Amino acid sequence: MSAAQPDSSPALALHDAATVFAALGDETRLRLVAALCAGGAMSIAQLTAGSTMTRQAVTKHLEVLSQAGLVRDSKAGRERLWQFEPGQVEAARRSLEAIGRQWDFALAKLKLAVETSH
C-alpha cells in the first residue's frame, strides 16, 4: 500500500486562514455573517433591529469581518450596506481540505508502518 503525497502548498496562506477563523470565532460576528448570508445586503440599522447590541458595537464587528475579507460595504444614499463576500470562506475551506489531505497522508504512512512491522 502506498500513500500519495498531499499538496504541500495550501490554497490560502496560514496567516490569512487564521484571520478568517479568528473573525468567525466570535459568536456575534458569526451571527452577523449568517444574517448577511440569509438576508443579502443590509444596513447597520437592519442588522441591529430587535437586538440589544448598539450600532457602534455592530460597526466594530463589521470592521473586523471586513479586514478579514468576509464582508464589504457600499454606500446607498446616507447608509452603508454590508454584504457577505464568500471568497475568503471558500479559500479557508480549501486550506482545511489541504490540511485534511496532510492528515490522511500521515495516517496512511502510520498504517503502512504498523502493517509492515507485523
N, C-alpha and C positions, 0 to 999 in steps of 0.2 A: 504494500500500500504506500502510495506517495502522496504528499500534500503539495498543492501548488502554492507558490509564494504569493502572498497578497500584495496589492498595490502598496508601495512604500510611501507614496505621497498622497495624503488625504486631500479631498476636493477643496476644503476650506482650511486655512491656517489655524492651528490650535488656539492661537490668541483670539482670532475672530470668532471661533466657535465658543470660546469661553465667554466672550462678551455677550453673545446671543443667549447662552444658557443662563448667565447671571441676570440678564434683563428679564428673562422669562421665569426665573426662580422666585420672583416676588409675586405673591398671590394677587395683589392689586393690579400689577402690570399684566399678569396673565389674564385677569378678568377684562381689562381694557382691550387686549388683543382679541379675546373671544368676542367681545361686543362689536369690535370693528369688523371681524370676520363675518359675523352674523348680520350686522346692520349696514354694512358699507360705510362710506364716508360720513363722519359725524362731527358735530361741533362739541366743544367742551361743555356747553350747556346741555346738550343731549346726553353726553357721557356722564354728567353728574346728576341728571334728573332721577329723583327717587332715591338718592344716595345721601349719606351724611358727610361725604367727602367734599371738601372745598374745591373750587375751581383751581385755586393756586396749587393744591396738592396734586390734582389730576394733571395739571400742566407740567409739574416737575416729573411725574411718572412718564408722561408722553415724551418729554425731552430725553429721558434715559432710553426709552424704546427707539426714539429717532436716532440717537447716537449709535445704537446697535444695528441700525438699518432695518428695523422691523415695522416702522410706521413713517409716514411722511405727511406733511401738511401743505395745504394750498389755501389761498385767500378766496373767499366768496363774500364779496361786499365787505362788511366790517368784521366778519367772522373768519376764523381759521377752521377749515375742515380737515379732520385727520382721517387717514385711511391706512389699512394694513398693506404692507409690502411683503409678499411671500418669498422673495428671492433668498433672503438670509436664512429663513427656516428651511428651505429646500437645501441650501448649501450645508447647513448644520446637520440635516438628515443624512446627506451623503457622507459627511465626516463620521457620523455614528456608524454608518454601514461599513466604512473603511476600517474603523476600529473593530467592528464585529468580525470582519474578514480576518484581521490580525489575530483575534482571539481564536477563531476557528482553526487557523493555521497552527497556532501554538498548541491547541488541544489535539489536533491531528498528529503533530510531532510527538506529543507526550504519549498518545495512544500507541503510536508505532513503536516508540521506545519500550513501553510496557509489554506489548505483544511480542517483540523480538527478544526480550530478556528472559522469557519463559521457555 
